[in-house]
């Protein structure tokens, strides 16, 4: 990771990684297929080190998504690396794409927990995941470009203010759809029962009339 502070990821060679780590080439290839494997391991460790709360456990009262503030604080702690990964114009390198994928996975877990057994929105939950993750990554990128001008808490508050109203609206719509489906099912059941009752009553009257006659 430290090498990425000094130069673009694409320009880093396995030999440079080996020299910096002071290990032999055979030792490196015993553990990794290439530098991409090493990068994957680094991001896996990052997710474990961020200290993310469990899905559904916000860091502020009223927050629907709890991952953003711990993630932003971690980015600030690793700001030299964050500048190298995000602050270069047009940067679409392996690390930046992997960071986006990491955020998407975190958001997906949060959204799925939040949604529960509600019916999916018309555009599918994955569209919601992409929208929320995109907002988080875009704000993080802006924050790095501004050289961390404001504290992590301010960026997180802006993120929550942007995404929470939309998520709440989607949840209300999903709840209304579920309630509507339940009401229609109950009404249909009641109509069927009424129909059967009328038929049974009519049949009894007919049988009664015939018996009387």
N, C-alpha and C positions, 0 to 999 in steps of 0.2 A: 504493500500500500504506500509506503514511504516514497518509492520510486515515482509514483504517479504525481507526487507533489513537484517533482523535478522535471518531468517530461510527459508527453502524451502517452497514453496506454498503448496505442498501436505501435509506437516507436520503441517500446521496451522489449528487450530480447530475454529469452530464457537464460542466456549466459550472464546478463547483467543481474538477474534475480539470484542466480547461483553465487555470483561473486559477492553480492551484497549480503546474502545469508551465510556465506562462507561454508557452503556444503558442496559435495561432489555432484557431478552431473548424474551419476548412477543413483545417488541417494534421492535427488529431486524426482527422477522418473520412476522411482519405486513408489512414490506417494502420489504423483500427479502425472496426468497425460500431457499437460501443457500449462501455460500461464492462465488459461481460462479456468481450469480446475482450481488453481490457487485462488483466483478471484472469487469463485463460487464459495469456497471455504471461508474467505474473509467476510463475505456478506452474510453467510450463515452465522458466523460469530457475532457480527454486528447486530443481527436481530436478537440474539440472546443477551447481548450486553446493553441494549437500549433500555431494558426494564419495562417493556410494554405491559400495561394492565390487561387483564383478561377481557375478552369482548364483552361490551355492555357495562364496563366499569369506568365511567368518565373521571377525569381528573378535576373537573369543576362541576358544581351542581348545575344540572340542566343540560350538560353536554351529552349528545347522543354518541359521539365517537371519542374514545379515550386514548387513542394511539398517538394523536398528533403532537401534543405538548412534549411527551418524553422523546419522541423522534426529533423534534425541532431542537430540544435541548442537547441531544446527542450530536446533531449536526453542528451546533455552535461549539461544543467541546472539541470537535474534530474539524474546525473551520479551515485549517490549512489544506486538509484533504478535500473538504467540500469545495473550496475555491478551485482546486485542480480539476475536480470532476464536473463542476457545474458552471463555473464563471467564464469558461472559454467560449466565445461566440460560436454558435453552430455546432457545439459539441454533441455528437451522437455516438460516443464511443461505447465500448463494452461496459465500462463501469457505470456510465450514466443510464444506459438501458437497463442494466441489472438493478440499479437503484429504483427505477420506475417499476420494474417487475416486483421488487420487494414491497414497495408501497401498495401496489395493486393487490398482492396476496394478503397483506395486513388488512386493507380496506375490505376485501372480499369476506374475510372471516368476521369482521365487525358487522357488515351489512347483513350477512346471512343470519347472524345471531339476532340482530335487531328485527329482521323481518319475521323470523319464526315461521309459523305455519300459515301466514297470510298468503293469499293468491298473488302471483307475480304481477308486476305492473305490465301494461301492454308492451313496453319496449324491452322487457326482460330485466332481471336483476343485474346482469352483466353490464348493461348500459349504465345503470346507476353506479356500479363499481367504477367503471371507466371515468364517469363524470366526477365523482368524488376524488378518486386518486389523481386525476388530471389537475383538479383544483389544488390539491395538496402539493404536488410536484411543482406546479407553476408558481405558487406562492414561495415555496422553498427556493426555487431558482431565482425569483425576484429578490428574495432576502439576501442571497449570496451575492447577486449582482450589485446590491446596494451596500455591500460590505458590512452586513449585520447592523444596519443603522438603528434598528429598533430591537427590543428584547424579544426572546422567544415567546414570552407570554402574550405580547401584542400581536405577533403573527398568528399565534394559535387562536386568539380571540377573533381575529378577522376571518380565519378559516371557518371557525364554528359559526360565526354570524352569516357567512356566505352559504354554507351547506345545510345548516340545521332547519331553516324554514322550508327548503325544498324537500328534505327527507320527511319532515313532519306532514307536509301536504300529501306526499306519496303514501305515507302510512294511513292517514285519514281516508284517502281514496280507497286504499286496499281494504280497510275496515268496513267502509260503506258498501263496497262490492260484496264482501263476505256476508254482511248483514242482509243485503238485498237478496242474495242467493238463498240464504236461510229462510227469509220471509216468504219468498216464492215457493220454496219447497214445502213450508208449513201450509200455505194457502192451497197448494195443489193437493196436499194430503187431506185437508179439511173438505175440499170440494168432492173428492172421491168418496170420502166417508158419508157425506150428505147424499150423494147420488145413490150409494148402496142402501142407505136408510130409506129413501123414497121408494126404491124398487122393492125392498122388503115389505114396506108398508102397503104398497099397491098390491103386491102378491097376496098379502094376508087378507086384504079387503076382497079380492077376487075369490080367494078360496072360501072366505066367510060367506060371500054372496051365493056362491054355488051351493054351499052346504045348506044355506037357508032355503034356497029354491028347491 
